[in-house]
């Protein structure tokens, strides 16, 4: 695991070269331990994304399902991954199936900034066309992917600052530094099943 990693947001798919053994537990969730702090739970797709990006390495401690014991990733009984393979860099674009280049997308960004907006807006300007939509709100049009935009913006933040980015074109959401409680709350709503008889 990289030093001071951010373990939030996004999802990825499974590749043919790397897979995990099926487990007889519905919707297995994975937890990651870094410096004694536990992050997660994360779905399998998110763990795969962390592995691809190098945020989870061979010595990262993992547990899954109801298991409370943590194992090194390269020794975990339910994980098979080629740790010799070079991880995808944060700067590399992740494309959806059928995409040869990153499409132009519309984004809505909402941020809580305590030390001014200039560094944040500098990143937005470098990423594409943008305009303020109100205090702490921006609209952006860019070819930068959602994970790329999130990673770029996170570098411009100071401690205790946070943001949420919505890819309005693809209906996807990313965030940074919301804290564990809000992280869980957002995940419990976004793309969740909706009781159509009630709403």
C-alpha positions in Angstrom: 0.0 0.0 0.0 1.3 3.4 -0.9 2.2 5.8 2.0 -0.9 7.7 3.3 -3.2 6.1 0.7 -6.7 7.3 0.0 -9.0 4.3 0.0 -12.2 5.8 -1.3 -14.4 5.9 -4.3 -15.0 4.3 -7.8 -15.3 0.7 -9.1 -13.5 -1.5 -11.5 -14.0 -4.8 -13.3 -12.3 -8.1 -13.3 -9.7 -8.9 -15.9 -8.9 -12.3 -17.4 -5.3 -12.2 -16.2 -6.3 -11.8 -12.5 -9.2 -13.2 -10.7 -10.4 -14.1 -7.2 -11.7 -17.4 -6.0 -15.5 -17.5 -5.6 -16.6 -17.6 -2.0 -19.9 -18.9 -0.7 -20.8 -15.5 0.9 -23.1 -13.2 -0.9 -21.6 -9.9 -1.9 -18.3 -10.4 -0.2 -16.8 -7.2 1.2 -13.1 -6.6 1.6 -11.3 -4.6 4.3 -7.8 -3.1 4.0 -5.5 -2.4 7.0 -2.9 0.3 6.8 -0.8 1.4 9.8 -3.3 -0.3 12.1 -6.3 1.6 10.6 -9.0 -0.4 8.8 -10.6 0.9 5.6 -13.7 -0.4 3.9 -15.7 -2.6 3.5 -15.2 -2.5 -0.3 -16.8 -4.7 -2.9 -14.7 -7.0 -5.0 -14.6 -4.6 -7.9 -13.1 -1.8 -5.8 -10.4 -4.1 -4.4 -9.5 -5.1 -8.0 -9.2 -1.4 -8.9 -6.9 -0.8 -5.9 -4.8 -3.8 -7.0 -4.6 -2.5 -10.6 -3.5 1.0 -9.4 -1.0 -0.3 -7.0 -2.8 1.0 -3.9 -2.9 -2.5 -2.6 0.5 -4.3 -2.8 1.8 -7.7 -1.9 2.3 -6.7 1.8 -1.0 -4.9 2.3 -3.1 -6.6 5.0 -6.6 -7.7 3.8 -9.6 -9.5 5.2 -12.8 -10.4 3.6 -16.4 -11.5 4.4 -17.0 -12.3 8.0 -13.3 -13.1 8.6 -11.8 -10.9 11.2 -8.2 -12.1 10.6 -6.0 -10.0 8.2 -3.6 -11.7 5.8 -0.9 -10.2 3.6 -2.4 -9.8 0.1 0.1 -12.2 -1.5 -0.8 -14.8 1.1 -4.6 -14.3 1.4 -6.3 -17.6 0.7 -9.1 -16.0 -1.3 -7.0 -13.7 -3.5 -5.0 -14.6 -6.5 -3.1 -11.7 -8.1 0.1 -11.2 -10.1 2.0 -8.8 -7.9 4.9 -8.8 -10.4 2.7 -7.1 -13.0 3.2 -3.3 -13.2 0.2 -1.5 -11.8 -1.8 1.0 -13.9 -0.6 4.5 -13.0 -3.0 7.1 -11.7 -2.4 9.2 -14.8 -3.6 6.4 -17.2 -7.1 6.6 -18.4 -9.5 3.8 -17.6 -12.0 3.4 -20.5 -15.3 1.7 -20.5 -16.0 -1.3 -22.7 -16.2 -0.2 -26.4 -14.3 3.1 -25.8 -11.1 3.7 -27.6 -10.6 7.2 -26.3 -12.0 9.0 -23.3 -15.3 10.7 -24.2 -16.0 14.3 -23.3 -18.1 14.4 -20.1 -19.9 16.9 -18.0 -19.0 17.0 -14.3 -20.6 18.7 -11.3 -18.1 19.4 -8.5 -19.0 20.5 -4.9 -16.2 21.2 -2.5 -15.6 22.4 1.1 -12.5 24.5 0.8 -11.1 26.3 3.9 -8.0 28.0 2.4 -9.3 29.6 -0.8 -10.3 28.2 -4.2 -7.3 29.2 -6.4 -5.4 25.9 -6.3 -8.6 23.9 -6.8 -9.7 26.1 -9.7 -6.2 25.8 -11.2 -6.7 22.0 -11.4 -10.2 22.5 -12.9 -8.8 24.9 -15.5 -6.0 22.4 -16.5 -8.6 19.6 -16.8 -11.0 21.3 -19.2 -13.6 24.1 -19.4 -15.2 25.1 -16.1 -17.5 27.7 -14.5 -18.5 28.4 -11.0 -22.1 27.4 -10.3 -22.2 29.0 -6.8 -20.2 29.0 -3.6 -18.2 25.8 -3.6 -19.8 24.5 -6.8 -18.5 24.1 -10.3 -19.5 22.6 -13.6 -16.7 21.1 -15.8 -16.5 19.7 -19.3 -13.5 17.5 -19.9 -12.0 14.4 -21.5 -10.4 13.6 -18.2 -11.9 10.5 -16.6 -13.6 10.6 -13.2 -10.8 8.8 -11.4 -8.2 11.1 -13.0 -10.2 14.3 -12.0 -10.6 13.0 -8.5 -6.9 12.3 -8.1 -5.9 15.6 -9.6 -8.3 17.6 -7.3 -7.2 15.6 -4.2 -3.7 17.0 -4.6 -5.0 20.5 -4.4 -6.8 20.0 -1.0 -5.5 20.8 2.5 -6.3 18.8 5.6 -10.0 18.8 6.5 -11.1 19.9 3.0 -13.3 17.6 0.9 -15.2 17.3 -2.3 -17.7 15.3 -4.3 -17.6 14.9 -8.1 -20.5 13.7 -10.2 -20.0 12.6 -13.8 -23.3 13.8 -15.0 -22.8 12.2 -18.5 -22.2 8.7 -17.1 -24.1 8.9 -13.8 -21.1 8.1 -11.7 -19.9 9.6 -8.4 -16.5 10.1 -6.7 -15.5 11.8 -3.5 -12.5 12.6 -1.3 -12.0 12.9 2.4 -15.6 12.7 3.4 -14.8 10.5 6.4 -15.9 6.9 7.2 -19.4 7.7 8.3 -20.3 9.7 5.3 -18.5 7.3 3.0 -20.7 4.5 4.2 -23.8 6.7 4.0 -23.1 7.7 0.4 -22.4 4.1 -0.6 -25.7 3.0 1.0 -27.7 5.3 -1.3 -25.8 5.6 -4.6 -26.9 2.9 -7.1 -28.9 1.1 -4.3 -32.1 -0.7 -4.9 -35.1 1.6 -4.7 -38.5 0.5 -3.3 -40.6 1.6 -6.3 -43.9 1.1 -4.4 -42.7 3.5 -1.7 -41.2 6.3 -3.8 
